[in-house]
Amino acid sequence: MRILGIDPGLNTTGYGVVEARGQRLHYQASGTIRIPKGSLPERLKTLFDGVSEVARQAAADVAVVEIVFVNVNPQSTLLLGQARGAAIAALVAQGLPVVEYTALQLKKSIVGYGRASKSQMQEMVTRLLALPGQPGADAADALGLAICHAHAKQGLAALHQATSPSNEGKIDVSSGKLSAAQLRGVRVRGGRLIG
């Protein structure tokens, strides 16, 4: 599965593409889309066009975007929400399903700590993907989102397989939802399934 992570912003939007083959993750591409100063509608169009082009070139199966948190400054939150909306619209226009994770989910998945710093995220993304150098902060967050989704998919697949051995993991768990019957008898200890 090829996963495109997008870290939207009105000045810089990070992107990262990771391919998950079994348990292994393979780096494909990353970078940033720089949005020049101008009116808000012009900046949103630049963002939409940039994300559309990245999505076309990435040939991903799914896109992942960070959920906006409420900032101390409501104006900043509103602007970030508009940037996020433009990015999601571009991804959907390219026919990609979009999955969302909070910053807390992202940081816990990558670093193991929900209040991890940007530099910690960059270091762990570099290690997880065996990169020769650290990506920029925005690109690292985007790659982190892709890794987070790959880990979530692997966990759901393992959970499904543990709860339904007769199906041998053939049911699609892309929605992230399992029925109560599928969860019956499954326990988790220390982040691991223990049947």
C-alpha positions, 0 to 999 in steps of 0.5 A: 500500500502506498500512503501519502501524508499531508501536513497542511499549512498556509505558508508551507505544506509538507508531503511524504510518500511511504510504501508499506510492504508487509511489515516493512516501510519504504520511503518514496518521496517527501518535500514541501509546497511553498505558498507565496504571500498574497490574498487568502484565496490565491494562497488556497488555490496555490495549495490546492494545485500543489497538493493535486500535483503531488497526489497525481505524482504519488500514485497513492492508495490513501492520503492521511491528513492531520486533524486541526487542533484548537489553538490559543489564537482562534484566527490561526486555527481558522486559517489552518482549517481553511488550508486543511480544507483546501488540501483535503478537497485536492486529495478527494478531487484526485480520487483518494480516500482521506484518513485523519489523525490527531497530532497526539495520535501521530506523535504517540505512534512515531515517538511514543510520547504525545508531546514530542518535539519537532526535532524528536519527530524528525529523528524518529522518522529518519530512523524508521525509514532509514533515511540518509539525512533528516527531512525538514520539519513539515516533510517529517510530519507528513512522513510521520502521518503516513507511517502512523497510518501504516502502523494503524493498518497493521494493528487492525489487520493483526487484531482482525486476524487474531479475532477471526482466524477463519477469515485469515485477515481477508476482511477489509479493515480500512474503515478502522472499525471492527464489530463487537463480535470481532473484538470479543475475547481480545485483550491488549497489554502494553500495546500488544494483542494477547488474545 
